[in-house]
Amino acid sequence: MCCFFVTDQDNAMENAIKITFPQTHHRLCRWHMLKKYKDSLKQMYDQQPDLKPKLISVINHPLRPADFEWAWQEMLDTFKLHERSALQALYNDRKRWITCYFKEVFCGTMQSTQRSESMHSLLKSGYVDNSSSIHEFAKAFYEQLLHMHEQESKATYHSQVSTIAEIKKY
């Protein structure tokens, strides 16, 4: 069985994974990759409003590495962005964070450390702060997990109901 890790670009973590788990695949978090260059990307988006949806499409949709390579080059040509260092850096690391390069490794739908990052953000934004006691933190964390589970259950239920309704039409 193949395993993988999704991390930010922490060199120490990358080295530790290579040593400790030599049979695993190490992916870089898509969210962290884009966040690292957000100021440069925002500047490009402001200059060329059609760039953002195109970049997101290039990142998300190619099924094979050759498709990605073609789409990336076409994007650079269309928007004349060959000299932009942020895009060059994102491209240089493409094999470590663009999904089409990981087709042989089952990763589910995981592309980022988003779930843990969003949990951190959620807890920090009103549930607890640095003065909270450990039991207050544990209680807030538990309540947040229950809330997330409830939301996931509702989404599952609604998707099943709509699927059954679609089947009954036929």
Residue pairs with C-beta under 8 A, 6 or more apart in sequence:
2 23
2 24
2 25
2 104
2 105
2 106
3 21
3 23
3 24
3 25
4 24
4 25
4 26
4 27
4 102
4 105
4 107
5 17
5 21
5 24
5 25
5 26
5 27
6 27
6 28
6 29
6 107
6 110
6 111
6 112
6 113
7 13
7 14
7 17
7 26
7 27
7 28
7 29
7 113
8 28
8 29
8 32
8 113
9 28
9 32
9 33
9 36
14 26
17 24
17 26
18 26
25 102
25 105
26 96
27 96
27 97
27 102
27 107
28 93
28 96
28 97
29 97
29 111
29 112
29 113
29 114
30 59
30 97
30 111
30 112
31 111
31 112
31 113
31 114
31 117
32 112
32 113
33 90
33 93
33 97
34 41
34 90
37 86
37 89
37 90
40 84
40 85
40 86
41 52
41 55
41 86
44 51
44 79
44 81
44 84
44 86
44 87
45 51
45 52
48 79
50 79
51 75
51 79
51 81
54 75
54 78
54 79
55 75
57 71
58 68
58 71
58 72
58 75
59 98
59 99
60 99
61 67
61 71
62 68
62 70
62 71
62 98
62 100
63 100
63 103
64 100
64 103
65 100
65 101
67 100
68 94
68 98
68 100
68 101
72 91
72 94
75 81
76 82
76 87
81 87
94 101
95 101
99 107
99 111
119 144
122 144
123 137
123 140
123 141
123 144
127 140
127 141
127 143
127 144
128 136
128 137
128 140
132 140
